[in-house]
Each structure stands twice: as structure tokens, then as C-alpha cells.
Amino acid sequence: MAKIIALEKSRRSRDEKRQASLDEAKKRAVRDIFQCLHCPSRCARCGTPIDPQSIRAKAPYRFCEACADEYDAYMAQLKGEAVRDRYWHNETWMEVWKTWIDHKYAIDRHVKSREFIRLLDELNRAVDE
């Protein structure tokens, strides 16, 4: 009977270690994803490398020239302003921009949440040890 208990304890211990390792890997992946999403040298929309000096101040995110131009057109259309005739600026294009902005806003809120800050603190402590 002692062997059965020892095997069960050993299996449980192995599973707990495996789960702890998996949890740490997931935490690191989350941190890396969020850090990459806020990289100052890449466009927030398409990921193209950009020169930080060329960033437009009025945009809420760092955009390359092409994405900044599209963002400006989106904002103009939201305000009901006439914009250059661009056949792809239809309702679904507007929906894509709205959804992307909502997504970015949700990510920004999550990154500032107490729980995410705690996660980063835990990861930083693990790296320092």
C-alpha cells in the first residue's frame, strides 16, 4: 500500500511542477506580447518599423505614415468631414478601425490594471533571483 501512496504523491508532485512551469511560461508570454504591443519603434497598427521622430503628436498611438494617414481619415469620417475619395473607406473599414481602437483601449486598461502590474512584479522578481 505504501508504494501506491508514494506513486500518487510522486505523480501529484510532478504534475504540480509541470503546471508551475507552464504558468511561468504563460506569464512570460503575456509580458512579452504586451511589451511588443507597446514597442516605441514599431507602428501600433501594422508593426512596421518607424522612426520615433516621425510620430504624429495628435494620434493616440505610434503609427507609420500610412497608418497615421488612415487614422486621420477615420477620425475625419467619424466627425462627418469629407475626405478624399478612397473606395475602400466603407462601413466595414470604419468597423475595422473602431474595433481595433476598442481593442487597443482594452489592452491599455488591462496593462494598467492592478493584476497585470502584479504579474510584472512577479516576473521581475523571478528574473532578479
N, C-alpha and C positions, 0 to 999 in steps of 0.2 A: 504494500500500500504506500510505503514511503517513496518508492520510485515513481508512482503515479503522481503524487503531490509534487515531487521535485520537478517532474517533466512539465506539469501545468504551470508551476511557478516560473520555470525557465522560459516557457513559451510566452507567458504574460510579460515577463521582463524584456524578452526580445521584441515583442510587439510594441511595448511602450517606448523602447529605444528607437525603433523604426519610425513610430509616429512622431516622436520628438524631433528626429532628424528631418522628417518630411515637413513638419510645421516650421522648422527653421528655414528650410529651402523655400517654402511658400512665402514666408516673411521677407526673405531677401529678394525674391522675385517681385513682390509687391513694391518694395522700396525702390528697386531698380527701375521698374516700369514708371513709377511716379516721378523719379528723378529725371528719367529720359523725357517724359512728357513736358517737363519744365526746363529743358536744356536751353540756355540763352543763345546758343549758336545754331539752332535749328528752327525752322518755321514751325509754329504750333499747329498748323493745319496740315501741311503736306510732308514735313520733315526735311525739306531741302535745307542744306547748309546756308546760313545767311551771315552777312557781316553785321555785327551788333550796331555798327554806326549807321546803318541804313534803315533802322527800325522807325516806323511812323509813330509819333507820340500819341496820336488820338485813338489808335487801335488798342483794345484791351489785352491783346496777346501779340507776341512777336510773330510777324508774318513776313514772308518773302514778298517781293514786289507784286508778283502775280496774285497771291492770296490776299494781300492788302488791297489791291485794286478790286477784287471780287467782294471783299468785305465791305469796302466803301460803297459799292453798287448795291449790295444787300441792304445796308443801312439807309441808303437813299430811297430804295424802293419801299422800305418799311415806313418812311416818312411821306410816301406818296409823291416823291420827286421824280421827274422824268430823267431817265438815264439813257445812255447810248443804246441803240438798238442791238441787243445781243439775244439772238433767238433762243439760247439755252437758259436765259433768265426767266424761267416759267414758274409755275406753282410748286413743282417738285423741287426745283433748285432752291426756292425760298424755304421749303420744308427741310431740305438737307442742311442749309445754313442754320436754321432755327434749332434743329435737333443737335447739330454739332456744338453750337453755343451753349445750349442747355446741358449737354454732356460735359463740356469743359467747366461750366459753372459748378456742376455736381462734383466733379473731381476736385476743384479748388476748395469747395466746402469740406470734402472728405479729408483732404490733406491738412486742413486746419483744425480738424476735429481732435478732441482730447484723446480718443482711442488711437488715431493714427500717430499722433505725437508720441504717445506711449510706446507704440510699436517701434518707431525710430529710435527712441531712447534705449529700448531693449536691445535692438540691433547694434547700436553704437557701443553699449556696454559689452556685448558679446565680442565685438571686434577689438575693444581695448584690452580684454582679458587674455 
